[in-house]
Amino acid sequence: MNKTRFLHYPVSNGTRSEFIQEILTMSQENKVHLITVMNTNKMYLYDRNPLCAKSVNESTLILPENAINIGMILLGTPLKEWDVGGVIISKKLLAQEHLRIFLLGAKNSTLNLISTNKDFNNIVGMHHGYFKKREIPQIVDLINNSCADILILGLGSPKQEEIMQEIRTLLKKCVILGAGGTIDVLSGVKKHAPRWTRYGLEWIYYAVQDPRKFYRYLIINTYFVCQLFKYLLFGKRK
């Protein structure tokens, strides 16, 4: 799938159906693929965390969240479709009955809620996200033994990018989707942002659910706006 650039950040440009078809194709290959979700937080980390930038650059697909769509419209190069972020794509994958999906992240109580959801009947394994580094080989064994096609990795950035890089060489085959807080949303512990927030207001909705993150949202969204306006005014990053 074609990749483009939002400022200096790489993103994939496709519709939901195109992304799902590409992931299905990837899942049939005897190799490990990375999928990253590009949002304002990932932009901030991309410029500050070399390992995070490495994971983004090495990803087969880079899913643009709606803030990126807004930015691309302002640059005069709109993307094909809105709402192609981690939660939406994860739900679409969980609706593919022939796929085998492993969840890694969140709390055990959250995973227990998902295990009782009859709509998610293609989950072949789960493990909480509060593990020690020494436990990683055992977790990789669980994933390999489950024959998972897709690993939904919900650890939050930059930890999930660090884990991505560590386990990618240990997995036999898998598509690793770094999906942040998606597992919490799938379980119902957190609500998915409603449609009215899609034009750059998702962060307000999530900050209300978790006020502790308000300051972080404020920093990364200010960074996004500054980066975009620098480019619009000067035609370059700095």
Buried (B, 14 or more C-beta within 10 A) or exposed (E): EEEBEBBEBBBBBBEBEBBBEBBBEBBEEEEBBBBBBBBBBBBBBBBEBEBBBBBBEEBBBBBBBBBBBBBBEEBEEBBBBBEBBBBBBBBBBBEBEEBBBBBBBBBEEBBEBBEEEEEBEBBBBBBBBEBEEEEBEEBBEBBBEBEBBBBBBBBBBBBBBBBBBBBBEBBEBBBBBBBBBBBBBBBEBBEBBEEEBBEBBBBEBBBEEEEEBBEBBEEBBEBBBEBBEBBEEEEEEE
